[in-house]
Every structure is written in C-alpha cells, then in structure tokens.
C-alpha cells in the first residue's frame, strides 16, 4: 500500500512540474508596488434583535443565531463604579466578584465545579458604567446553566469567609500593582484627568484604605440597592428563540423583586467633568523602571455623541490600528516602542481620550516630541484621501468579524443595551462610516483633541528622564505619587 502523505518514487520538483505545468507558474504582469483593488464590501446582514419585558421590569433582548448549538447570555446592570460611595471606591467591582463566591446552596467551589461540568463559562465583573454577569453554554445545557446563573444573580451568599478571602486577594493585587508601571499609569492618568471627586477618576479596584472597608455588610447593602430587575437588561444570543428564551427566563427571574418601592432604582446625576487646565507634565517616579510609560490626553466625549462615526475614523488614522500614524512613527520609524496607539474611551458620560505607549527610557523626551507632533498634525492638516479611505475600509471590513461568533455578537449587541442605542443600530453602521469625509475628521480632531490642554503623564525613572522632559519646554512638571495624587 502506498503510504499516505508521501511522494513515493517521485522527486518534489518532478511532482510540482507535472501537477502545475510551466505556463501556470509564469509570473503575470502584476504591479506589486500597489495594493490590489478591493471590491465593494458585501452587505452586513445581521439577525434582528427581538425584545420583551417581564412584569418585574426586566428587559429581555434575544438575537437568534442557529448555526452552532451554543448560547451566550449577558445580564447588564446599572451597578458600575459610578455607584461607588466616594469614600469606598472598589465596592462595585468587589460586589461583582463576590457573586460567584457562593450562591444559593452552592459554595464558591461548587459554582466553579458546576460551571465546568456543564461545559459553560461564567463571569461577573463591573466597569465604570455597568456591571455584567455573563454565561456561555451549550444549548443542551442551557436550562441547567441558567439555574446556576439565577442563583449567582439572585441568591449570592456573601459569606464572611469568602469576603475576607477576596479582600486579601485584592489587597495583594494592589501591592503588586505598585510594582508595574503600566498599571500605575492606568490608575494615575484618570485620577489626574478627572480628579477623585469624579467617579471616572477613582480606581476601579479601590485603594489600600478602601479595601479595608469592603465588609460583608457594605457588599450586601450595595447589592440590595443596585441589583434589581428594573435597572437590568438581559441579552441572549445564540441557538434560541424569543419564546423559548422568555419561558426559560420567566421561570427563573420572574420572582426577582423590583427596587425603589416599585419605581426605578436611583440613577446618579451626571458628574460634571472638571474644567480643563493648560498643558502640564505629570511625572511619577519609578526608580529603576526599564521603560517610561506615557499617557497623553484629557476628557473626551460621551458614547452618545453624534460625532461617534467620525471619531472612529479619526482614531483609526491616529492610533487605532497597527498602521496608524502613532505606531508607524514611534515603532516603525523611530523604534522607541513595541507599540503606540490612541483611543476615545466612550462611556455614558464623557470618557477620556488617551494616546499611549511604553518607550525606551533614554528616548522618553524624543517620544513626547513625536507624540505631540502627530497629535497636532491630525488637527492642522487635512487627511489625504488614500489614508482616509484605508481607515474606513479597515473599520468596514473588520465589522463582520465582530459578529462571527455568539460571544462576539453578544459583545456588540450588549453595547446597544448599555448605551440605550436602537436595536437596528448596526443596519446603518457601514453607511455612516463611509459617509465620513476628510473635513469631518479634521473637524472632530480640532473639537476633541486639544494639545494646549493635555495632561501628559509619564511613569518612569525620574533621575533618567526629568532633564530631557524639562528641556522640551512643553509645560510645567508636576510631581505625583503612584495614585496620581499630589505629593505633600
């Protein structure tokens, strides 16, 4: 018998010449100096979002995707860190973590074991605006997986022993955070941009002082106040119909009681963004740091801005893709960093704009020069037509991939619930991206990127970088601690 996968009695070259005649190997007249012309992208045909509301106010949204027998469930609650008491940052994220540490008759280990037994994935977390409890499960195990989800959401035990264990884990994480310059920058930058009076300026994980206050009573109080059906939205994506999903959900969540005495749960008023100040450089000393971590930015727009699509194109050109200007400049041209980029963190209230990189210590000042050059250029010069078109194609051609799996689709559709966007939002997404002009890009760059008002945060070895930064004369140098707070 001839062995499978081997060419017996033939040389590789003889096989190639026989299988592929010479006329098929001849190089064609192709101009390799130009990229191939892309055809128009195919239409993005997405399944409809169908919805219902339970008697207790829980909103249910279902997206049917029947190709694979799996289901993704996302429960979105208005229980993000904007709900944290000013004296106890980290409470929202800690409460979300505690949901899985024992629920109903299950211990923390039981929850983990049953999740694995069902072939499911269960997660709970909180960001600035919302808390999310997510579930991924095979369709044939969906009923049992929803039983587990219901226990986690409706019947968390908040055992003192688990609160203590998780509190010590968080305390250790905060100690480790202080040794990692990137994590220090991630905490210090929003603290400097917003100040701690604004909820976006306080660290999601809290502080050393606030961790000590994460007691069982405070966690239970937060849960009772903000984990309510009439401030929640449940998204189910996958191999399930609306009728089937509603039946499964009502059987498990119909008894979930409304908050606020039958009315809406308390909604905090929008916190006023701090007044912008002239550009300054905030230096956080990290002796012996191998690199300098740079964050440059200020308060940006909210997710509801009508300029959303122009901002997506702008940021793709500036720092949202590998071939963006910031990465090409700082990485490819100068070799100062492994990667540089930018982002508009669009939230319910105005989130931050940030340009960022971790750079070679000796090139900290040179990196700041290149950052500021690109941030000024995107405002001052109209984007060339080829660059504009490439950015729009990058967004448009990448969008279908976001809906390829139930998990990816759930992440995209979840945004509709978090930011109160219409269910048909994505139907016009591509057209609105393609409608962005060079004038639109320059307009929003001038409106939302203000180099004269930048907060420039640098975490690095002060003894190695301060003199070079001062010589730039780009603003006063202000010294801050690892939390972004003023040094007495």
Secondary structure, 3 states (H helix, E strand, C coil): CCCCCCCCCCCHHHHHHHHCCHHHHCCCCCCCCCCCCCCCCCCCCCCCEEEEECCCCCEEEEEECCCCCEEEEEEEECCCHHHCCCCCCCHHHHHHHHCCCCECCECHHHHHHHHHHCCCEEEEEECCCCEEEEEEEEHHHHHHHHHHHHHHHHCECCCHHHHHHHHHHHHHHHHHHCCCHHHHHHHHHHHHHHCCCCHHHCCCCCCHHHHCCCCHHHHHHHHHHHCCHHHEEEEEEECCCHHHHHHHHHHHHCCCCCCHHHCCCCCCCCCCCCCCCCCEEEEEECCCCCEEEEEEEEECCCCCCCCHHHHHHHHHHHCCCCCCHHHHHHHHHCCCEEEEEEEECCCCCCCEEEEEEEEEHHHHHHHHHHHHHHHHHHHHCCCCHHHHHHHHHHHHHHHHHHHCCHHHHHHHHHHHHHCCCCCCHHHHHHHHHHCCCHHHHHHHHHHHCCHHHCEEEEEECHHHHHHHHHHHCCCEEEEECCCCCECC
